[in-house]
Amino acid sequence: MVRAGVTPERLARAGAELADEVGFDQVTVSELARRFGVKVASLYSHVKSSHDLRTRIALLALEELADRAADALAGRAGKDALAAFADAYRGYARAHPGRYAAARYRLDPDTAAASAGVRHAQMMRAILRGYDLPEPDQTHAVRMLGGVFHGYVELELSGGFAHTAVDPEESWAWVVDSLDALLRGRPAGASGT
């Protein structure tokens, strides 16, 4: 019998907390069973598999990150919006490294389409409207921003910037300034091909 109070939502939240402690790749159903004081088999009445658990953690992380980014963007435009969005991602990753990793977990197309991941793309596109980018430039810019933000955060979290005296905060500001200048200076319809 499953201990009262164990729900898929509580498992996802406990899994997210565990991910922040030990890393998303280390989250297992058996570790969660230990934390809840139940047998592993009893948790399978709440989650179908490890993949299901990881998907639930990813959905939770995407929702939290979207909420944080939306709060940061409120009332901002242009470079201020770009910086607020970037800072929201970086701040979330620093505070919740396991959840941040979970937010990049590959979801099946239907789950992804119903997730808060859609809100992330919508917020990025809203920021980019301030730069007057037409399609397909907007899509290219969304991919570029995602790659730069995620890449920087990954390097920072893994200690990749610990080997130089230059403050990562200074580099982060330089990156955001450079992205803003690039987006403002891009001629409409300019093709990368």
TORNUKOL-510745 format. One line per field, with one value per residue (C-alpha): residue number from 1; x, y, z. Coordinates in steps of 0.25 Angstrom, whole numbers, padded with zeros to 4 digits. Each point is the difference from the previous one (the first is absolute). Layout:
BEGIN
seq = c(NUM ...)
east = c(X ...)
north = c(Y ...)
up = c(Z ...)
END
This chain:
BEGIN
seq = c(1 2 3 4 5 6 7 8 9 10 11 12 13 14 15 16 17 18 19 20 21 22 23 24 25 26 27 28 29 30 31 32 33 34 35 36 37 38 39 40 41 42 43 44 45 46 47 48 49 50 51 52 53 54 55 56 57 58 59 60 61 62 63 64 65 66 67 68 69 70 71 72 73 74 75 76 77 78 79 80 81 82 83 84 85 86 87 88 89 90 91 92 93 94 95 96 97 98 99 100 101 102 103 104 105 106 107 108 109 110 111 112 113 114 115 116 117 118 119 120 121 122 123 124 125 126 127 128 129 130 131 132 133 134 135 136 137 138 139 140 141 142 143 144 145 146 147 148 149 150 151 152 153 154 155 156 157 158 159 160 161 162 163 164 165 166 167 168 169 170 171 172 173 174 175 176 177 178 179 180 181 182 183 184 185 186 187 188 189 190 191 192 193)
east = c(0000 0005 0002 -0011 0003 0009 -0005 0007 0001 0007 0009 0004 0003 0008 0007 0003 0006 0008 0005 0005 0007 0007 -0002 -0012 0007 0001 -0015 -0006 -0013 0007 0006 -0014 -0006 0011 -0003 -0015 0002 -0007 0003 0005 -0012 -0010 0005 -0004 -0014 0003 0011 0001 0015 0013 -0003 -0014 0006 0011 -0011 -0008 0013 0003 -0015 0001 0014 -0005 -0012 0008 0010 -0011 -0006 0013 0003 -0014 0001 0014 -0006 -0012 0001 0013 0003 0013 0013 -0006 -0009 0011 0009 -0012 -0003 0015 0001 -0012 0006 0013 -0005 -0009 0011 0009 -0011 -0005 0010 -0007 -0013 0007 0006 -0014 -0006 0009 -0005 -0005 -0015 -0009 -0006 -0014 0005 0009 -0011 -0009 0012 0004 0012 -0010 -0001 0016 -0001 -0011 0008 0012 -0008 -0007 0014 0005 -0012 0007 0011 -0009 0005 -0009 0000 0008 0010 -0009 0002 0015 0000 -0008 0010 0012 -0004 -0004 0014 0007 -0007 0000 0014 0005 -0008 0006 0014 -0002 -0007 0011 0011 0005 0003 0007 0014 0000 0000 -0011 -0013 -0011 -0010 0009 0000 -0015 -0003 0009 -0007 -0014 0005 0006 -0013 -0008 0009 0000 -0015 -0002 0010 -0005 -0006 -0014 0000 0015 0003 0011 0001)
north = c(0000 0014 0010 0010 0013 -0006 0006 0002 0015 -0003 -0010 0010 0011 -0010 -0004 0014 0003 -0013 0005 0013 -0008 -0011 0003 -0003 -0012 -0006 0001 -0014 -0006 -0009 0013 0006 -0012 0001 0014 -0003 -0012 -0009 -0012 0003 -0008 0009 0012 -0006 0002 0015 0000 -0009 -0001 0008 0007 0004 0006 0007 0006 0005 0006 0007 0005 0006 0007 0005 0006 0006 0006 0006 0006 0006 0006 0005 0008 0005 0005 0007 0015 -0001 0001 0000 -0002 0000 -0011 -0008 0001 -0003 -0013 -0004 0003 -0008 -0012 0002 0002 -0012 -0009 0005 -0002 -0013 -0007 -0013 0006 0008 -0013 -0006 0012 -0005 -0014 -0005 -0001 -0007 0010 0000 0002 0011 0007 -0001 0005 0013 -0001 0007 0012 0001 0001 0010 0009 -0001 0004 0011 0006 -0002 0008 0012 -0002 0000 -0014 -0006 -0016 -0008 0010 -0001 -0015 0001 0010 -0009 -0011 0009 0006 -0014 -0005 0011 0001 -0015 -0002 0011 -0005 -0014 0005 0008 -0011 -0010 0009 0004 0014 -0003 0001 0014 0013 0007 0000 -0008 0011 0009 -0010 -0002 0015 0000 -0012 0007 0013 -0007 -0007 0012 0008 -0012 -0001 0016 0000 -0012 0005 -0005 -0012 -0002 -0015 -0008 -0008)
up = c(0000 -0004 0012 0000 -0007 -0011 -0013 -0014 0003 0014 -0007 -0011 0011 0008 -0013 -0003 0014 -0002 -0013 0006 0010 -0008 -0014 -0010 -0006 0014 0003 0002 0004 0010 0007 0000 0007 0011 0002 0001 0008 -0009 -0009 -0014 -0006 0007 -0007 -0014 0003 -0001 -0011 -0011 -0001 0002 -0013 0005 0013 -0008 -0009 0012 0006 -0013 -0002 0015 -0003 -0014 0008 0011 -0010 -0009 0013 0004 -0014 -0001 0013 -0004 -0014 0006 -0005 -0007 -0015 -0009 0007 0013 -0003 -0007 0013 0009 -0007 -0001 0015 0004 -0007 0006 0014 -0001 -0005 0012 0010 -0006 -0008 0000 -0004 -0011 -0006 0001 -0008 -0012 0001 -0013 -0001 -0010 -0010 0006 0015 -0005 -0007 0013 0009 0005 -0011 -0009 0009 0000 -0015 0000 0010 -0008 -0013 0008 0004 -0015 -0005 0006 -0009 -0013 -0005 -0011 -0001 -0002 0007 0013 0000 -0002 0011 0010 -0003 0002 0013 0005 -0004 0006 0013 0002 -0004 0009 0012 -0003 0000 0012 0008 -0004 0005 -0014 0004 0013 -0008 -0003 0009 -0009 0008 -0006 0003 -0008 -0012 0002 -0002 -0012 -0006 0002 -0005 -0012 -0003 0001 -0010 -0010 0000 -0001 -0011 -0008 -0014 -0002 -0008 0000 -0003 0007 -0013)
END
